[in-house]
């Protein structure tokens, strides 16, 4: 299997932007959020179990999961959150591992896991952890600009995630997303070169 780098960061930190930059450089991207959306689409593999656990009230008109309604339910009811996680997390993890294994066409894989630090379930699958880091004020501003969430709702999401200090302590590499726009691609390029070298070393059997 190729070198797998776990990409994580708090909501609004810029994970999607960073993953796109790595993809342009040739990395394979496996995004657990994208997999979650597939699983909870109208004919997604997780939907029968979700409907069985929560009923039809959590569905949109097209049969997909009403993510906003489910988010509100999970924040108000910890038991509901645990039930949803018990359905989704094994499916997401299994599919993400399978996609990583199929990505041997790329020099390395970027496995995007927003809750990598919180869950701990992906640690054994990644060789390194890359953190996209930014301050809380920027997180809140970015999420409010791209969604209909209120500041209070964004703060609640941030509070439910690992702290910035916890992420920094767990990361092997840190990519700051607080500077000028041109700084981010430069940081990604430097890390890309490092990961290419690490992947080369991992695949080099060395002298017999």
C-alpha positions as CSV (number, residue, x, y, z in Angstrom):
1,X,0.0,0.0,0.0
2,X,1.1,3.6,-0.7
3,X,2.1,6.0,2.0
4,X,-1.1,7.2,3.6
5,X,-1.2,10.7,5.1
6,X,-4.1,11.5,7.3
7,X,-5.4,15.1,6.7
8,X,-7.4,16.6,9.5
9,X,-8.4,20.0,10.9
10,X,-11.3,21.7,12.5
11,X,-14.4,22.8,10.7
12,X,-13.6,25.8,8.4
13,X,-9.9,25.2,8.6
14,X,-9.5,24.7,4.8
15,X,-9.2,20.9,4.5
16,X,-11.0,20.8,1.2
17,X,-8.9,23.5,-0.3
18,X,-5.7,21.8,0.8
19,X,-6.8,18.4,-0.5
20,X,-7.5,20.0,-3.9
21,X,-4.0,21.4,-4.0
22,X,-2.5,18.0,-3.2
23,X,-4.7,16.4,-5.9
24,X,-3.3,18.9,-8.5
25,X,0.2,17.6,-7.6
26,X,-0.8,14.0,-8.1
27,X,-1.8,12.7,-4.7
28,X,-4.7,10.3,-4.4
29,X,-7.5,11.8,-2.3
30,X,-9.8,9.7,-0.2
31,X,-12.3,12.0,1.6
32,X,-14.4,10.5,4.4
33,X,-16.9,13.3,4.2
34,X,-17.5,12.6,0.5
35,X,-18.0,8.9,1.4
36,X,-20.5,9.9,4.1
37,X,-22.5,11.9,1.6
38,X,-22.6,8.9,-0.7
39,X,-23.7,6.6,2.0
40,X,-26.5,9.0,3.0
41,X,-27.7,9.8,-0.5
42,X,-31.2,8.7,-1.6
43,X,-30.0,5.1,-2.3
44,X,-27.0,5.2,0.0
45,X,-26.0,2.0,1.7
46,X,-26.5,3.6,5.2
47,X,-30.1,4.8,4.6
48,X,-32.0,1.6,5.5
49,X,-30.4,1.5,8.9
50,X,-30.8,5.2,9.5
51,X,-34.5,5.1,8.7
52,X,-34.8,2.0,10.9
53,X,-33.2,3.9,13.8
54,X,-34.7,7.4,13.3
55,X,-37.8,7.0,11.1
56,X,-38.7,9.0,8.0
57,X,-38.6,12.4,9.7
58,X,-34.9,12.6,9.0
59,X,-35.3,12.2,5.2
60,X,-35.4,14.9,2.6
61,X,-38.1,14.8,-0.1
62,X,-35.7,12.9,-2.5
63,X,-35.0,10.2,0.1
64,X,-31.6,11.4,1.2
65,X,-30.6,12.2,4.7
66,X,-31.7,15.7,5.9
67,X,-28.2,16.5,7.3
68,X,-29.3,19.8,9.0
69,X,-32.2,18.1,10.8
70,X,-29.9,15.2,11.8
71,X,-27.2,17.6,13.0
72,X,-29.7,19.4,15.3
73,X,-31.0,16.1,16.6
74,X,-27.5,14.8,17.4
75,X,-26.5,18.0,19.2
76,X,-29.6,17.9,21.4
77,X,-29.5,14.2,22.0
78,X,-26.2,12.4,22.7
79,X,-27.8,9.0,22.4
80,X,-29.0,9.8,18.8
81,X,-25.5,10.9,17.9
82,X,-24.1,7.6,19.2
83,X,-26.7,5.7,17.2
84,X,-25.9,7.5,14.0
85,X,-22.1,7.0,14.6
86,X,-22.6,3.3,15.2
87,X,-24.3,3.1,11.7
88,X,-22.1,5.4,9.7
89,X,-18.6,5.1,11.1
90,X,-17.9,1.4,10.3
91,X,-19.2,1.9,6.8
92,X,-17.1,5.0,6.2
93,X,-14.0,3.4,7.6
94,X,-14.4,0.2,5.6
95,X,-14.9,2.1,2.3
96,X,-12.1,4.6,3.0
97,X,-9.6,1.7,3.7
98,X,-10.7,0.0,0.5
99,X,-10.2,3.1,-1.6
100,X,-6.8,3.7,-0.1
101,X,-5.8,0.1,-1.1
102,X,-7.0,0.8,-4.6
103,X,-4.9,4.0,-4.9
104,X,-1.6,2.3,-5.8
105,X,-1.6,4.4,-9.0
106,X,-0.5,7.4,-7.0
107,X,2.7,8.1,-5.1
108,X,0.8,8.5,-1.9
109,X,-2.7,8.9,-0.5
110,X,-4.2,11.8,1.4
111,X,-6.9,10.4,3.6
112,X,-9.1,13.3,4.7
113,X,-10.7,12.6,8.1
114,X,-12.2,15.7,9.9
115,X,-12.4,13.8,13.2
116,X,-9.2,11.8,12.9
117,X,-7.9,13.0,16.3
118,X,-11.3,12.5,18.0
119,X,-12.0,9.0,16.8
120,X,-8.6,7.4,16.9
121,X,-9.9,4.7,14.6
122,X,-7.8,5.8,11.6
123,X,-4.5,6.0,13.4
124,X,-3.4,2.5,12.5
125,X,-4.1,3.2,8.8
126,X,-2.0,6.4,8.4
127,X,1.7,6.9,8.3
128,X,1.6,10.6,9.2
129,X,-1.0,13.1,10.4
130,X,-1.2,16.5,8.6
131,X,-3.1,19.2,10.4
132,X,-4.5,22.2,8.6
133,X,-4.4,24.8,11.3
134,X,-6.1,28.1,11.8
135,X,-7.5,30.2,14.6
136,X,-11.1,29.9,15.8
137,X,-12.2,33.3,14.6
138,X,-11.3,32.4,11.0
139,X,-13.1,29.0,11.4
140,X,-16.3,30.7,12.4
141,X,-16.1,33.4,9.7
142,X,-15.4,30.8,6.9
143,X,-18.2,28.4,8.0
144,X,-20.8,31.2,8.3
145,X,-19.8,32.6,4.9
146,X,-20.3,29.2,3.2
147,X,-23.4,27.9,5.0
148,X,-26.6,28.9,6.7
149,X,-25.3,28.1,10.2
150,X,-25.4,30.8,12.9
151,X,-22.3,31.8,14.9
152,X,-23.7,29.8,17.9
153,X,-24.2,26.7,15.8
154,X,-20.6,26.9,14.5
155,X,-19.3,27.4,18.0
156,X,-21.2,24.3,19.2
157,X,-19.6,22.3,16.4
158,X,-16.1,23.6,17.3
159,X,-16.7,22.8,21.0
160,X,-17.7,19.2,20.1
161,X,-14.4,18.7,18.2
162,X,-10.9,18.2,19.5
163,X,-9.2,21.4,20.7
164,X,-6.6,23.2,18.6
165,X,-4.0,22.2,21.2
166,X,-5.0,18.5,21.0
167,X,-4.7,18.6,17.2
168,X,-1.3,20.3,17.3
169,X,0.0,17.8,19.8
170,X,-1.0,14.8,17.6
171,X,0.2,16.2,14.2
172,X,3.4,15.2,12.5
173,X,3.1,18.1,10.0
174,X,1.2,21.4,10.4
175,X,0.1,23.5,7.5
176,X,-1.0,27.0,8.6
177,X,-4.0,28.4,6.7
178,X,-3.9,31.9,8.3
179,X,-1.5,33.7,5.9
180,X,-1.7,35.3,2.5
181,X,-3.5,33.2,-0.2
182,X,-0.2,32.5,-2.0
183,X,1.4,30.9,1.1
184,X,-0.9,27.9,1.2
185,X,0.1,26.4,-2.2
186,X,3.8,26.9,-1.3
187,X,3.3,25.0,1.9
188,X,1.5,22.2,0.1
189,X,4.3,22.0,-2.4
190,X,6.9,21.6,0.3
191,X,5.0,18.9,2.0
192,X,4.3,17.1,-1.3
193,X,8.0,16.9,-1.9
194,X,8.5,15.5,1.6
195,X,5.8,12.9,1.1
196,X,7.2,11.9,-2.3
197,X,10.6,11.2,-0.6
198,X,8.9,9.3,2.3
199,X,6.9,7.2,-0.2
200,X,10.1,6.5,-2.2
201,X,11.9,5.3,1.0
202,X,9.0,3.2,2.0
203,X,8.9,1.5,-1.3
204,X,12.6,1.0,-1.7
205,X,13.6,-2.4,-0.4
206,X,17.2,-1.3,0.1
207,X,20.2,-3.6,-0.5
208,X,19.7,-7.3,-0.4
